Every structure is written in C-alpha cells, then in structure tokens.
Amino acid sequence: MNARPARLGASALALALAAALAPRAAGVGSPGGPERQPRVLVLRIDGVITGGTAEYVEAGIERAKAEDFAAVAITLDTPGGLLDATRDIVKAMLGSRVPTVVWVGPAGAHAASAGVFITVAADFAVMHPTSNIGAAHPVTGGGRDVEAESGKDMAKKVENDAVAFVRSVAEGKGRNADWVEKAVRESVSVTATEAVRLHVVEATATDLSEALARADGRGPPKADAGRVLHVKGAVLVPYEKTVRQRLLSFLSDPNVLAVLTLVGMLGIAIEFYHPGAIFPGALGAMALFLAFLGMRVIPVNVGAVVLVLVGVGLLVVEGFVTAHGLAGAGGVACLVLGTLFFVDRSSPEYQFDPGALSISPWVVWPTPIALALVLGYMGWKIARGRRAPLQLGAPALVGAVGEALADIGPTSGDAFVHGEYWQARSATPIPKGARVRVTGIDGLVVTVVADR
C-alpha cells in the first residue's frame, strides 16, 4: 500500500535533479547558457593611408562595438601615407573597447612608414613570414626630407613629435620602443622573423585564420584581462567600404584628382566656346565637384590649382582674341606647371612614403598638352569661322554656284542656288542644266554668269 507514494516521491526527486542539472550541462563553461561562436570584423587597408582610410577604420571599430564583435582584425599592406590620418587610425585603435589584431599580409606585404604606427597600436600583431616592416621617417608631400623643404628646426620638430608618438604607443602595448624609434629616425626596416625576435610583433602567420588562432587567449604584454582575445574558431565577417568611403579612396589618388581638375576645366571651357551645349558644362561641373571633394582628402597646392585655372582661361582667350598664339602658349605652360606642383610639398600634413602621393609623368605632361590641343583646335575653328564670308541673307548668295532650271537670258530664267529657287537674269544666254555663278542680286532676282 505504501509502494505507490514511494515511487512517486522518487520520480519527483529525479525530475528535480534533472531540472537543476540541465542548465549546467547545456552551458559547460558558460554559466549564462551555450557559448556563442565569436565573430571577428575584418578590415582591409591596402594602399596609401589617407583621410578616407581613417574614416573607414573608425567606422569599422564603431560597428564592432555596436554589434558586439569579439575582435577587429586589420589586414595591412601599405607603403605609408599622411601622418594626420595615421594618428586618427591609431587613436581609434587605442580607444577601442573591442580588441584589435593586425596581420601584415598577404605574402610580400609591407607595413612601411605609417604601417609601423598602426601595427604597434594593435593588441596583437602578426606578420606574414615574407612581409617586412619599418622605414617610418617623415618626409614632405613631395617626397623630400622635411629639413630640405621647411628647414632644420621644423624637421627636428616633426621627427621628435613622430618619435614621441610612436614610442608612447609601443610602450603602452609592451613592444620594443627603441626599435620603433630607430624606424622613425633612421628608417630601418626588418623582416617578419626579425620583428618577432625584436618584440615588435608577437608572431608570424601565413593567413588571417592562423593569425587569429595564434592570438586566441593572448593580448599585448601589458594588457589587462579585458584586452585578452577570445577568437578561437571565430566567424570572419568582412567589413566593406561604403560608397562614400570608396569614393574618398578613389579620389585620394593625386593622379585621379589632377585629371578630374583638367577634365572639369575642359568641360567649362567648351561651354564657353559653345554656349547652350549644356552637357560639356554639366560634365565639367561634376568633375570639378569631385576634384574639390578629393582636395579635402589629400594636401593640394592652392597655387597649382590657380595656375590650372589661369591656363585654361588663357586657352579660352586665344579663341576669342587675336594673340598670335601667345595666350595659348602661356596657357599650356600654366597647365603643365600647375599639374607638376599639384600636391602641396610644404603641407604640414606630413607623410612617410616618398612616392605615395606623387603624380605620374604620364599625367603631368600628356594630359595638359592634350587639353591644350583640344582647346586650341576649337579656338582655331572659331577664329576661322569669324574670317569666313557671311553665309546668311543676300550677301551669302554672291559667288554661290547653282544650276539653271530653265534657259536663262537677259529678261527671264530660273536657277537653283544655295538650296533655294530664284528668278535669274544673264547678259548672255545660258542653257537649262548648266552651272551658274551668282554675281549680284536685285530684290528677288539674281544676276548670274555661266560657271566654267
């Protein structure tokens, strides 16, 4: 009689134990429930560091924070770039609540100049075995030493400022501050293996997945517990640039910027030559708008832009004023000089790579000359048109050649001249079908002679 209550009590006890143990079994190692697979947001820096690059990195770090990513991974391959943009990137990395990993790759990549600053700012830095890092001495926008452009005092100021900045970053991340100082002062560069030995980076890896595997459970030597990376088996989520960021990256090429400026000037000039054409003027205005937008991304010499404007203006004047080619020649010279000095070499926005923001000779010389030839041809056509006889009204008929539609004599006849039917008279008889040439006009009657 007491067996049934005993069995019910045992069953209730078993259910209670199962309920108590179920959450623990479902979330081993995670009191709050089953572990979620970590996600890593992957950013790619490939090319010159500009303001557009900084905007891209800052937006990526903000997204990683907002969407609770486990880490931000940056694949890096850069020849250098603007110091101001590099500072913005480093500040975003240092202030990020989400841990950052930098992998210098793929094979043959390099973290030169500005890339050194970005690499040492990471919580965990990895390099491809065939990559290299270093050569971070500041130069001016023209690729020359700061001392040669701005004097010894300015050179010392810029160099010391860059050294203090990179040393503070390296020391904060527990990396070799002495080596990064040499990279700035002496432009030294080392391989990936040497970088690991010198404690500039933590490891080498052949791809990003391997880099993250090496980073799992680790962080910079001086990191607190919150900076330790937990990215084992993480899902890699690429972060694509927005349309605006892609446009800024495109416009950061000084060659593109110079060509846009010249094309814009060409469109406006054609509109002056042919008022009402609309399309050339609209195209020129759009090109100039994009060029002015790009001038906010890289340092541009205002004087050079003025030279380009003056050059185009002189070429336009050549078509309307008889200057015997002097205005045209001056316009070509201004265009070439303006393009040659388009990037501001004395800008305080110092860069690291001598060739990162240089303009190709294929842009400096052929493009302005081609522009001058187009405008010169149009000016010649306008000048030639002004010298040509008037092609409208009665004066245009004198000298015109036509055809006799009927026999033409001193009192009667018909002729087809200048696309029109006319009554015609001739001192000597002209048979039907013969060619005639107009020698005069009296009201609606033309005087003609046989055209032999």
C-alpha positions as CSV (number, residue, x, y, z in Angstrom):
1,M,0.0,0.0,0.0
2,N,2.9,2.4,0.6
3,A,4.9,1.4,-2.5
4,R,3.0,3.8,-4.8
5,P,3.7,7.0,-2.8
6,A,7.4,5.9,-2.5
7,R,7.6,5.6,-6.3
8,L,6.0,9.0,-6.9
9,G,8.5,10.6,-4.4
10,A,11.4,9.0,-6.2
11,S,10.2,10.2,-9.6
12,A,9.7,13.8,-8.3
13,L,13.2,13.8,-6.8
14,A,14.7,12.6,-10.2
15,L,12.8,15.4,-12.1
16,A,14.1,18.0,-9.7
17,L,17.7,16.8,-10.0
18,A,17.4,16.8,-13.9
19,A,16.0,20.3,-13.9
20,A,18.8,21.5,-11.6
21,L,21.5,19.9,-13.7
22,A,20.0,20.8,-17.2
23,P,21.3,24.4,-17.4
24,R,24.7,23.3,-16.2
25,A,25.0,20.6,-18.8
26,A,23.7,22.9,-21.6
27,G,26.3,25.6,-21.0
28,V,29.5,23.9,-19.9
29,G,32.0,26.7,-19.3
30,S,29.3,29.4,-19.8
31,P,27.0,30.0,-16.8
32,G,24.7,32.1,-18.9
33,G,23.9,29.3,-21.4
34,P,25.5,27.8,-24.5
35,E,28.6,29.5,-25.8
36,R,28.1,31.6,-28.9
37,Q,30.6,31.3,-31.7
38,P,32.7,34.5,-31.7
39,R,32.7,36.9,-34.6
40,V,35.6,38.9,-35.9
41,L,35.1,42.0,-38.1
42,V,37.8,42.1,-40.8
43,L,39.0,45.4,-42.2
44,R,41.4,45.7,-45.1
45,I,44.0,48.5,-45.5
46,D,45.7,48.2,-48.9
47,G,47.4,51.2,-50.3
48,V,48.1,54.8,-49.2
49,I,46.9,55.9,-45.8
50,T,44.6,59.0,-46.3
51,G,41.7,60.6,-44.6
52,G,39.4,58.1,-46.3
53,T,41.3,55.2,-44.8
54,A,40.9,56.8,-41.3
55,E,37.2,57.2,-41.8
56,Y,36.9,53.6,-42.9
57,V,38.8,52.2,-39.9
58,E,36.9,54.4,-37.4
59,A,33.6,53.3,-38.8
60,G,34.6,49.7,-38.6
61,I,35.6,49.9,-35.0
62,E,32.3,51.6,-34.2
63,R,30.4,48.8,-35.9
64,A,32.4,46.2,-34.0
65,K,31.5,47.8,-30.7
66,A,27.8,48.3,-31.6
67,E,27.4,44.7,-32.8
68,D,29.4,43.1,-30.0
69,F,32.2,41.5,-32.2
70,A,34.9,39.6,-30.3
71,A,37.7,41.5,-32.1
72,V,38.6,43.7,-35.1
73,A,41.2,42.2,-37.5
74,I,43.0,44.5,-39.9
75,T,44.9,43.1,-42.8
76,L,47.6,45.6,-43.6
77,D,49.7,46.3,-46.7
78,T,50.7,49.9,-47.1
79,P,53.6,52.0,-48.4
80,G,52.7,54.8,-46.0
81,G,50.5,57.9,-46.1
82,L,49.5,61.0,-44.2
83,L,50.6,61.4,-40.6
84,D,47.4,63.1,-39.6
85,A,45.3,60.2,-41.0
86,T,47.6,57.7,-39.3
87,R,47.1,59.5,-35.9
88,D,43.3,59.2,-36.3
89,I,43.6,55.5,-37.0
90,V,45.9,54.8,-34.1
91,K,43.7,56.9,-31.7
92,A,40.7,54.8,-32.8
93,M,42.5,51.6,-32.2
94,L,43.8,52.7,-28.8
95,G,40.4,53.9,-27.7
96,S,38.6,50.8,-29.0
97,R,36.7,48.7,-26.4
98,V,36.9,45.8,-28.9
99,P,40.4,44.1,-29.1
100,T,42.3,44.7,-32.3
101,V,44.5,42.3,-34.3
102,V,46.8,43.5,-37.1
103,W,48.1,41.0,-39.7
104,V,50.6,42.3,-42.2
105,G,49.8,40.3,-45.2
106,P,49.4,38.6,-47.6
107,A,52.7,37.3,-48.9
108,G,55.1,40.1,-49.8
109,A,53.1,42.7,-48.0
110,H,54.8,45.5,-46.1
111,A,53.9,47.8,-43.2
112,A,56.1,50.6,-44.2
113,S,56.1,54.1,-42.7
114,A,52.5,54.7,-41.4
115,G,52.1,51.0,-41.3
116,V,54.6,50.8,-38.4
117,F,52.4,53.0,-36.2
118,I,49.2,51.0,-37.0
119,T,51.0,47.7,-36.3
120,V,52.4,48.6,-32.9
121,A,49.0,50.0,-31.9
122,A,47.3,46.6,-32.2
123,D,46.5,44.4,-29.2
124,F,48.1,41.5,-31.1
125,A,50.3,42.0,-34.1
126,V,51.2,39.2,-36.6
127,M,53.1,39.3,-39.9
128,H,53.3,37.0,-42.9
129,P,56.7,35.3,-43.0
130,T,57.6,37.0,-46.2
131,S,56.5,40.5,-45.2
132,N,58.5,43.4,-43.8
133,I,58.1,46.4,-41.5
134,G,59.9,49.7,-41.0
135,A,61.2,52.8,-42.7
136,A,59.0,55.3,-40.9
137,H,61.0,58.5,-41.3
138,P,58.6,61.5,-42.1
139,V,59.0,63.3,-45.4
140,T,57.0,66.1,-47.0
141,G,54.3,65.7,-49.6
142,G,56.8,65.9,-52.4
143,G,58.9,63.0,-51.0
144,R,61.8,65.2,-49.9
145,D,63.3,65.4,-46.4
146,V,61.4,67.9,-44.1
147,E,64.7,69.8,-43.5
148,A,65.2,70.4,-47.2
149,E,61.7,71.8,-47.6
150,S,61.0,73.5,-44.3
151,G,64.3,74.0,-42.5
152,K,66.3,72.2,-39.8
153,D,64.1,73.4,-36.9
154,M,60.9,72.2,-38.5
155,A,62.5,68.9,-39.4
156,K,63.6,68.3,-35.8
157,K,60.2,69.2,-34.5
158,V,58.3,66.8,-36.8
159,E,60.8,64.0,-36.2
160,N,60.7,64.4,-32.4
161,D,56.9,64.6,-32.4
162,A,56.6,61.4,-34.5
163,V,59.1,59.6,-32.3
164,A,57.3,60.6,-29.1
165,F,54.0,59.4,-30.6
166,V,55.2,56.0,-31.7
167,R,57.2,55.4,-28.6
168,S,54.2,56.1,-26.4
169,V,52.1,53.7,-28.4
170,A,54.8,50.9,-28.4
171,E,55.4,51.3,-24.6
172,G,51.7,51.2,-23.9
173,K,51.4,47.9,-25.8
174,G,54.6,46.5,-24.3
175,R,56.6,46.4,-27.6
176,N,60.1,47.4,-28.5
177,A,60.0,51.2,-28.3
178,D,63.7,51.5,-29.0
179,W,63.3,49.8,-32.4
180,V,60.3,51.8,-33.5
181,E,62.2,55.0,-32.6
182,K,65.0,53.8,-34.9
183,A,62.4,53.1,-37.6
184,V,61.4,56.7,-37.5
185,R,64.8,58.4,-37.0
186,E,66.9,56.1,-39.2
187,S,64.3,54.5,-41.5
188,V,65.4,50.9,-40.5
189,S,63.3,48.0,-41.8
190,V,63.3,44.4,-40.8
191,T,61.7,41.1,-41.9
192,A,58.9,39.3,-40.1
193,T,61.3,36.9,-38.3
194,E,63.4,39.8,-37.1
195,A,60.3,41.7,-36.0
196,V,59.3,38.8,-33.8
197,R,62.8,38.5,-32.3
198,L,62.9,42.2,-31.6
199,H,59.4,42.1,-29.9
200,V,57.9,44.4,-32.5
201,V,55.2,41.9,-33.3
202,E,54.1,38.8,-31.5
203,A,54.1,36.1,-34.2
204,T,54.1,35.1,-37.9
205,A,51.2,33.5,-39.7
206,T,50.6,32.6,-43.3
207,D,46.9,33.8,-43.3
208,L,44.4,35.6,-41.1
209,S,42.8,32.5,-39.7
210,E,46.2,31.3,-38.5
211,A,46.9,34.8,-37.1
212,L,43.7,34.7,-35.1
213,A,44.5,31.2,-33.8
214,R,47.8,32.4,-32.5
215,A,46.1,35.4,-30.9
216,D,43.5,33.4,-29.0
217,G,43.9,33.7,-25.3
218,R,46.5,36.3,-25.7
219,G,46.9,40.1,-25.9
220,P,49.6,42.7,-25.7
221,P,52.2,42.1,-22.9
222,K,50.8,44.9,-20.8
223,A,47.1,44.2,-21.5
224,D,44.6,43.9,-18.7
225,A,42.2,40.9,-18.6
226,G,39.6,42.8,-20.7
227,R,42.0,43.0,-23.7
228,V,42.7,39.3,-23.9
229,L,41.5,37.9,-27.2
230,H,38.9,35.0,-27.4
231,V,38.7,34.3,-31.1
232,K,39.2,30.6,-31.4
233,G,37.0,29.3,-34.3
234,A,35.7,32.8,-34.9
235,V,33.5,33.6,-37.9
236,L,35.2,36.2,-40.1
237,V,32.9,39.0,-41.2
238,P,34.4,41.3,-43.9
239,Y,33.7,45.0,-43.5
240,E,33.2,46.5,-46.9
241,K,33.6,50.2,-47.5
242,T,30.6,52.4,-48.1
243,V,30.1,54.2,-51.4
244,R,31.4,57.4,-49.7
245,Q,34.5,55.6,-48.4
246,R,35.2,54.0,-51.8
247,L,34.8,57.4,-53.4
248,L,37.2,59.0,-51.0
249,S,39.7,56.2,-51.5
250,F,39.4,56.7,-55.3
251,L,39.8,60.5,-55.0
252,S,42.9,60.1,-52.7
253,D,44.9,59.2,-55.8
254,P,46.5,62.6,-56.9
255,N,46.6,61.4,-60.5
256,V,42.8,61.0,-60.5
257,L,42.5,64.3,-58.8
258,A,44.6,66.1,-61.3
259,V,42.8,64.5,-64.3
260,L,39.4,65.4,-62.8
261,T,40.5,69.0,-62.4
262,L,41.7,69.2,-66.0
263,V,38.6,67.5,-67.4
264,G,36.4,69.8,-65.4
265,M,38.2,72.8,-66.8
266,L,37.9,71.4,-70.3
267,G,34.1,71.0,-69.9
268,I,33.7,74.5,-68.7
269,A,35.9,75.9,-71.5
270,I,33.8,74.0,-74.1
271,E,30.7,75.5,-72.7
272,F,32.3,79.0,-73.2
273,Y,33.1,78.1,-76.8
274,H,29.6,76.7,-77.5
275,P,27.1,78.3,-75.1
276,G,24.0,76.2,-74.6
277,A,25.7,72.8,-75.3
278,I,24.9,72.0,-71.6
279,F,26.4,68.5,-71.5
280,P,30.1,69.6,-71.5
281,G,29.4,72.2,-68.9
282,A,27.5,69.7,-66.7
283,L,30.2,67.1,-67.0
284,G,32.9,69.7,-66.2
285,A,31.0,70.9,-63.1
286,M,30.6,67.3,-61.9
287,A,34.3,66.6,-62.4
288,L,35.3,69.8,-60.6
289,F,32.9,68.9,-57.7
290,L,34.6,65.5,-57.3
291,A,38.0,67.2,-57.6
292,F,37.2,69.7,-54.8
293,L,35.9,66.8,-52.7
294,G,39.2,65.0,-53.2
295,M,41.2,68.1,-52.2
296,R,39.8,67.6,-48.7
297,V,41.4,64.1,-48.6
298,I,45.0,64.9,-49.7
299,P,47.0,68.2,-49.4
300,V,46.7,70.1,-52.6
301,N,48.7,73.2,-53.6
302,V,46.3,76.1,-54.0
303,G,48.7,78.0,-56.2
304,A,48.8,75.0,-58.6
305,V,45.1,75.0,-58.8
306,V,45.1,78.7,-59.6
307,L,47.7,78.0,-62.3
308,V,45.5,75.4,-63.9
309,L,42.5,77.8,-63.9
310,V,44.7,80.6,-65.4
311,G,46.0,78.2,-68.1
312,V,42.5,77.2,-69.2
313,G,41.4,80.8,-69.1
314,L,44.3,81.7,-71.5
315,L,43.4,78.9,-73.9
316,V,39.8,80.2,-74.0
317,V,41.0,83.8,-74.6
318,E,43.1,82.5,-77.5
319,G,39.9,81.5,-79.3
320,F,38.3,85.0,-79.0
321,V,41.3,87.4,-79.1
322,T,44.0,87.6,-81.7
323,A,47.0,86.9,-79.6
324,H,49.1,85.2,-82.3
325,G,49.5,82.1,-80.1
326,L,51.0,83.8,-77.1
327,A,47.9,83.3,-74.9
328,G,47.8,79.6,-76.0
329,A,51.4,79.1,-75.2
330,G,51.1,80.7,-71.8
331,G,48.0,78.6,-71.1
332,V,49.9,75.3,-71.9
333,A,52.8,76.4,-69.6
334,C,50.4,77.2,-66.8
335,L,48.7,73.9,-67.2
336,V,51.9,71.9,-67.1
337,L,53.3,73.8,-64.1
338,G,50.0,73.5,-62.2
339,T,49.9,69.8,-62.7
340,L,53.5,69.3,-61.8
341,F,53.1,71.1,-58.5
342,F,49.6,69.8,-57.8
343,V,50.4,68.1,-54.5
344,D,51.4,70.5,-51.8
345,R,55.0,69.8,-50.9
346,S,55.1,72.2,-48.0
347,S,51.9,70.9,-46.3
348,P,52.1,70.4,-42.6
349,E,50.2,67.1,-43.1
350,Y,53.5,65.2,-43.5
351,Q,53.6,61.8,-45.0
352,F,56.0,58.9,-44.8
353,D,56.4,57.4,-48.2
354,P,58.2,59.5,-50.9
355,G,56.1,58.1,-53.8
356,A,52.8,57.6,-52.1
357,L,51.2,60.9,-53.2
358,S,53.2,61.7,-56.3
359,I,51.8,62.4,-59.8
360,S,52.8,60.2,-62.7
361,P,54.7,61.8,-65.5
362,W,52.0,60.3,-67.8
363,V,49.6,62.8,-66.2
364,V,52.0,65.7,-65.8
365,W,52.8,66.0,-69.4
366,P,50.4,64.3,-71.9
367,T,47.1,65.3,-70.2
368,P,47.7,69.2,-70.1
369,I,49.1,69.0,-73.6
370,A,46.1,67.0,-74.9
371,L,43.8,69.5,-73.2
372,A,45.6,72.4,-74.8
373,L,45.4,70.7,-78.3
374,V,41.6,70.2,-77.9
375,L,41.0,73.8,-76.8
376,G,43.5,75.1,-79.4
377,Y,41.7,73.3,-82.2
378,M,38.3,74.7,-81.0
379,G,39.8,78.2,-80.8
380,W,41.2,77.9,-84.4
381,K,37.8,76.8,-85.7
382,I,36.1,79.8,-84.1
383,A,38.7,82.2,-85.5
384,R,38.4,80.6,-88.9
385,G,34.6,80.9,-88.7
386,R,34.9,84.6,-87.9
387,R,37.1,85.2,-91.0
388,A,34.7,83.2,-93.3
389,P,32.2,85.1,-95.5
390,L,28.7,85.5,-94.1
391,Q,26.6,82.5,-95.0
392,L,23.2,84.0,-94.3
393,G,21.0,86.5,-96.2
394,A,21.5,88.1,-99.6
395,P,25.3,88.7,-99.2
396,A,25.8,85.0,-98.9
397,L,24.5,84.4,-102.4
398,V,27.2,86.4,-104.2
399,G,29.7,84.0,-105.5
400,A,27.5,81.0,-104.8
401,V,27.3,78.3,-107.5
402,G,23.9,76.8,-108.6
403,E,22.1,75.2,-111.6
404,A,20.0,76.7,-114.3
405,L,16.4,75.2,-114.1
406,A,15.4,76.8,-117.4
407,D,17.1,78.7,-120.2
408,I,18.3,82.0,-118.7
409,G,18.5,85.2,-120.7
410,P,18.6,88.9,-120.2
411,T,14.8,89.0,-119.4
412,S,13.8,85.7,-117.9
413,G,15.1,82.5,-116.3
414,D,15.1,80.3,-113.2
415,A,18.0,79.0,-111.1
416,F,18.5,76.8,-108.1
417,V,21.1,78.4,-105.8
418,H,22.0,78.0,-102.2
419,G,19.2,75.5,-101.7
420,E,16.6,77.9,-103.0
421,Y,14.7,78.7,-106.2
422,W,15.4,82.1,-107.7
423,Q,14.4,84.2,-110.7
424,A,17.6,84.7,-112.7
425,R,18.9,87.0,-115.4
426,S,22.1,86.8,-117.5
427,A,23.6,89.2,-120.1
428,T,24.5,86.1,-122.2
429,P,22.1,83.1,-122.8
430,I,22.7,80.1,-120.5
431,P,21.1,76.8,-121.4
432,K,19.0,74.7,-119.0
433,G,21.0,72.4,-116.7
434,A,24.2,74.5,-117.0
435,R,26.2,75.5,-113.9
436,V,25.8,79.2,-112.9
437,R,27.5,81.5,-110.5
438,V,25.8,84.5,-108.8
439,T,27.4,87.9,-109.5
440,G,24.7,90.1,-108.0
441,I,21.2,90.4,-106.5
442,D,18.4,92.8,-107.1
443,G,15.4,92.2,-104.9
444,L,14.2,88.6,-105.7
445,V,16.2,88.3,-108.9
446,V,19.8,87.1,-109.1
447,T,22.2,88.0,-111.8
448,V,24.3,85.0,-112.9
449,V,27.0,84.0,-115.3
450,A,27.9,80.6,-116.7
451,D,30.3,78.9,-114.3
452,R,33.0,77.2,-116.4
